[in-house]
């Protein structure tokens, strides 16, 4: 008989290594899985692997209808295969690091057929861009690249910060940034300017959690947690029969150790939770800190004291993608606008950490 125990799992992930890793280098959420007793702890299945530049973890209750995964095969093996296939398909749709992906072909103006993932995520990104007055913008890739935060030179900032030409270059780049300049018509992506590019990094991992969660739903799995790159979507209860428990890291500049210090433990059921932060990846030039959140209106890295923003979304559809995008938005606009935005949406909750205070919007 297995003894009762608490299982603590902290996944450390350096984002933006490859594939779909988030441009904004969000702070890490820590999954706290409490398992008690032989029967309950053995009931849940854990699947772990590598995807999108880091790790993923799926924990679920296998009590479900097995017809969809094949009654003659082992349940977890079948689910693992379905998950792996789905992750590959998403990579070939949304990854800017995969040169054969749809988004890469779109950015290179190559002929391609848009798939369901691209269309769904593009449509949602356009809606959220309008909702956030353009502060969330997946067409901001040229600005990220210019500052060294995108797919190109990571050392660019130190070369350009004092360049007198920088303001003029930014003004030029802003002419090819904006969701109003790109759209889908009759199943094809239309750009107002061929130089416009897309970067799904600030929403893709949350969306991936949603897609995997939908897969588990289709298998009639009632209790699960899906984590991709520390973006999380969960449903039901954990192996102890209680809400899933997620720890929010205390932001410390340069810290890459997840779980080194936990600021807050958040219980969650049926929703998406994502933290974005500016303290794990940044540039210091001439003694000044430049974080990885860029205001698409000004074209410059933001300057405010918000260190991390955790957003919980209970949206009926795609809660992971919504939480992901809104967390990014919060890091762009700062604590005042972030607080106002979260407070006025009944399906959102949040926890903001600044250099001087914590703002609890979880109630």
C-alpha positions in Angstrom: 0.0 0.0 0.0 1.4 3.4 -1.0 1.6 5.9 1.8 -0.1 9.2 1.6 2.2 12.0 0.4 2.4 15.4 -1.2 3.9 15.6 -4.6 5.6 18.8 -5.5 6.5 19.5 -9.1 8.3 22.5 -10.4 9.2 22.7 -14.1 11.9 25.1 -15.0 11.8 26.4 -18.5 13.9 29.0 -20.2 11.4 30.5 -22.7 12.1 31.5 -26.3 14.7 28.8 -26.8 13.0 27.4 -29.9 9.6 27.0 -31.5 6.6 28.8 -29.9 8.2 30.1 -26.7 6.7 33.3 -25.5 8.4 36.5 -26.5 7.6 38.2 -23.2 9.4 35.5 -21.1 6.6 35.1 -18.6 7.3 34.2 -15.0 6.6 30.6 -14.1 3.6 29.0 -12.6 4.2 26.1 -10.3 1.9 23.1 -10.3 1.2 21.8 -6.8 -0.2 18.3 -7.1 -1.5 16.9 -3.9 -2.0 13.2 -3.9 -3.3 11.3 -0.9 -3.5 7.5 -0.5 -2.9 4.6 -2.7 -6.2 4.4 -4.5 -6.5 8.1 -5.5 -2.9 8.7 -6.4 -2.7 5.7 -8.6 -5.8 6.7 -10.4 -4.5 9.8 -12.2 -2.1 9.4 -15.1 0.7 11.8 -15.9 2.1 12.3 -19.4 5.2 14.5 -19.8 7.3 15.4 -22.8 9.0 18.2 -24.8 7.2 20.6 -27.1 7.4 24.2 -28.3 10.9 24.8 -26.9 10.3 23.4 -23.5 8.2 20.9 -21.5 4.6 19.9 -21.3 2.7 18.0 -18.6 -0.7 16.5 -18.6 -2.3 15.0 -15.5 -5.7 13.4 -15.9 -8.2 11.0 -14.5 -8.4 8.0 -16.9 -12.0 7.1 -16.0 -13.6 7.8 -19.3 -15.1 6.3 -22.4 -12.3 4.6 -24.2 -14.0 4.0 -27.6 -12.4 7.1 -29.1 -8.8 5.9 -28.2 -9.3 2.2 -29.0 -10.4 -0.5 -26.5 -7.6 -2.8 -27.5 -4.7 -0.5 -26.6 -3.4 0.9 -23.4 -5.3 4.0 -22.5 -2.3 6.3 -21.6 -0.3 5.1 -24.7 -3.2 6.0 -26.9 -3.8 9.4 -25.3 0.0 10.1 -25.6 -0.1 9.4 -29.3 -3.1 11.7 -29.8 -1.3 14.4 -27.8 1.9 14.0 -29.8 0.1 14.2 -33.1 -1.8 17.3 -32.0 1.4 19.0 -30.9 3.1 18.3 -34.2 0.1 19.7 -36.1 0.1 22.9 -34.1 3.8 23.3 -34.6 3.3 23.0 -38.4 0.6 25.7 -38.2 1.8 28.3 -35.7 5.5 28.0 -35.0 7.6 30.9 -36.4 10.7 28.7 -35.8 9.4 25.9 -38.1 10.3 27.1 -41.5 7.6 24.9 -43.0 4.8 26.1 -40.8 1.9 28.0 -42.1 2.8 31.2 -40.2 6.3 31.0 -41.6 4.9 30.7 -45.1 2.6 33.6 -44.5 5.5 35.7 -43.2 7.5 34.8 -46.3 4.5 35.5 -48.6 4.6 31.9 -49.8 1.4 30.1 -51.1 -0.2 28.1 -48.3 -3.6 26.8 -47.1 -4.7 28.1 -43.7 -5.7 25.3 -41.3 -8.2 25.4 -38.5 -5.6 26.2 -35.9 -4.3 29.3 -37.7 -7.8 30.6 -38.6 -9.1 30.1 -35.1 -6.1 31.7 -33.3 -5.8 34.5 -35.8 -9.5 35.3 -35.5 -9.3 35.4 -31.7 -6.1 37.5 -31.8 -7.8 40.0 -33.9 -10.8 40.2 -31.5 -8.6 40.6 -28.5 -6.5 43.2 -30.3 -9.7 45.3 -30.8 -10.8 44.7 -27.3 -7.5 45.9 -25.8 -7.2 48.9 -28.1 -4.4 47.4 -30.0 -2.1 46.8 -27.1 -2.2 43.1 -27.8 -0.9 42.7 -31.3 0.4 39.6 -33.0 1.7 41.7 -36.0 4.3 43.4 -33.8 7.1 41.0 -35.0 9.1 43.7 -36.8 9.3 45.7 -33.5 10.3 42.6 -31.5 13.0 41.8 -34.0 14.3 45.4 -34.1 14.7 45.4 -30.3 16.2 41.9 -30.3 13.2 40.2 -28.7 11.9 38.2 -31.7 13.2 35.6 -34.0 16.4 37.5 -34.9 19.4 39.0 -33.2 19.1 38.8 -29.4 21.9 41.4 -29.0 20.3 44.0 -31.1 19.2 46.3 -28.3 22.7 47.2 -27.1 23.5 48.2 -30.7 20.5 50.5 -31.3 19.5 52.1 -28.0 21.7 55.2 -28.5 21.4 55.3 -32.3 20.0 58.6 -33.4 18.3 56.9 -36.3 16.2 54.7 -34.0 13.1 57.0 -33.7 12.9 57.1 -37.5 13.3 53.4 -37.9 10.6 52.8 -35.3 8.2 55.2 -37.1 8.8 53.3 -40.3 8.3 49.9 -38.7 5.0 51.0 -37.1 3.6 51.5 -40.6 3.7 47.6 -41.0 2.3 46.8 -37.6 -1.4 46.7 -36.8 -4.2 44.1 -37.0 -6.2 46.5 -39.1 -3.7 45.9 -41.9 -4.3 42.1 -42.2 -7.4 39.9 -42.5 -8.7 36.6 -43.7 -10.9 36.7 -46.8 -12.4 33.5 -48.4 -10.0 31.3 -46.5 -6.9 33.3 -47.5 -4.7 35.8 -45.5 -4.7 39.2 -47.0 -2.0 41.8 -46.1 -2.1 45.5 -46.8 1.7 45.4 -47.1 3.7 42.2 -47.9 6.3 43.1 -45.2 3.7 42.5 -42.5 4.6 39.4 -40.4 2.8 37.5 -37.6 4.1 36.2 -34.3 1.8 34.1 -32.2 4.3 33.7 -29.3 2.2 35.8 -26.9 -0.9 33.5 -27.2 0.2 30.2 -28.8 1.0 28.2 -25.7 -2.2 29.1 -23.9 -4.0 28.2 -27.1 -2.2 24.9 -27.3 -3.4 24.1 -23.8 -6.9 24.7 -25.0 -6.5 22.4 -28.0 -5.2 19.6 -25.8 -7.9 20.2 -23.2 -10.5 19.9 -26.0 -8.9 16.6 -27.0 -9.3 15.3 -23.5 -12.9 16.6 -23.4 -13.6 14.6 -26.6 -12.4 11.5 -24.7 -14.9 12.2 -22.0 -12.1 12.9 -19.5 -13.6 14.9 -16.7 -10.7 15.9 -14.5 -7.4 17.1 -15.9 -4.6 19.7 -15.9 -2.8 20.6 -19.1 0.4 22.6 -18.9 2.5 23.7 -21.9 5.5 26.0 -21.1 3.9 26.8 -17.8 0.7 28.0 -19.3 -2.1 26.0 -17.8 -5.7 24.9 -18.5 -7.5 22.7 -16.0 -10.9 21.1 -15.4 -12.5 19.4 -12.5 -10.5 18.3 -9.5 -7.0 16.9 -8.7 -6.2 13.4 -7.4 -7.2 14.4 -3.9 -10.6 15.5 -5.0 -9.9 19.2 -4.5 -9.3 22.2 -6.8 -6.0 22.2 -8.7 -3.4 24.3 -6.9 -1.1 26.6 -8.8 1.8 28.6 -7.2 2.8 32.0 -8.5 6.5 32.7 -8.3 7.8 35.7 -6.4 9.4 37.9 -9.1 13.2 38.3 -8.7 15.3 39.8 -11.4 17.2 37.2 -13.3 15.9 34.3 -11.3 15.5 31.2 -13.5 14.6 28.7 -10.7 10.9 28.0 -10.7 9.5 27.5 -7.2 12.5 29.2 -5.5 10.1 31.5 -3.7 6.3 31.2 -4.1 4.3 34.4 -3.7 0.8 33.0 -3.8 -1.0 29.7 -4.2 -4.1 29.9 -6.3 -6.9 27.2 -6.3 -8.5 26.8 -9.7 -11.2 24.7 -11.3 -12.3 24.9 -14.9 -10.2 27.7 -16.5 -6.9 28.9 -17.8 -4.2 30.5 -15.8 -1.1 32.2 -17.2 1.6 34.5 -15.8 3.6 36.9 -17.8 6.6 38.8 -16.4 9.4 41.1 -17.2 12.0 39.9 -14.6 13.5 36.7 -16.1 14.6 38.0 -19.4 15.7 41.6 -20.1 18.5 43.7 -21.3 20.5 46.2 -19.3 22.1 48.9 -21.4 23.9 51.9 -20.0 22.6 50.9 -16.5 19.0 51.0 -17.6 16.7 48.0 -17.6 14.7 47.2 -20.8 12.1 44.6 -20.4 10.6 42.4 -23.2 7.2 44.0 -23.3 6.8 46.4 -26.2 4.1 48.9 -26.6 2.9 48.6 -30.2 1.6 52.1 -30.2 5.0 53.7 -29.3 7.2 51.0 -30.7 9.4 51.1 -27.5 9.9 48.7 -24.6 7.5 49.6 -21.7 8.8 51.4 -18.6 6.7 50.7 -15.5 6.9 48.8 -12.2 4.7 45.9 -13.0 6.9 42.8 -12.6 4.4 40.0 -13.3 0.8 39.6 -14.1 -1.2 36.4 -13.5 -4.6 36.2 -15.3 -7.2 33.5 -14.7 -9.8 33.2 -17.5 -13.1 31.3 -17.1 -14.1 32.0 -20.7 -16.5 29.5 -22.1 -14.2 29.0 -25.1 -10.4 29.0 -25.3 -9.7 30.1 -21.6 -6.0 29.4 -22.0 -5.6 31.6 -25.0 -7.6 34.4 -23.4 -5.5 34.2 -20.2 -2.3 34.2 -22.2 -3.2 37.2 -24.3 -4.6 39.2 -21.4 -1.5 38.5 -19.3 0.6 39.9 -22.1 -1.7 42.9 -22.4 -1.3 43.6 -18.7 2.5 43.6 -18.9 2.3 46.1 -21.7 -0.2 48.6 -20.1 1.0 48.4 -16.5 -0.8 48.0 -13.2 -3.4 50.7 -13.4 -4.9 49.7 -16.7 -4.4 46.0 -15.9 -6.3 46.3 -12.7 -9.2 48.2 -14.4 -9.4 45.7 -17.2 -9.5 42.6 -15.0 -11.9 44.2 -12.6 -14.5 45.0 -15.2 -14.6 41.5 -16.7 -16.6 39.0 -14.6 -14.9 36.0 -16.2 -11.4 37.2 -15.3 -9.4 37.2 -12.1 -5.8 38.3 -11.6 -2.8 38.8 -9.3 -0.4 41.6 -10.1 3.0 42.0 -8.6 4.9 45.3 -8.8 8.2 46.4 -7.4 6.4 47.7 -4.3 3.1 45.8 -3.8 0.9 42.9 -4.8 -2.6 43.5 -6.2 -5.0 40.7 -5.4 -7.8 40.5 -7.9 -8.7 36.9 -7.2 -11.9 37.4 -5.3 
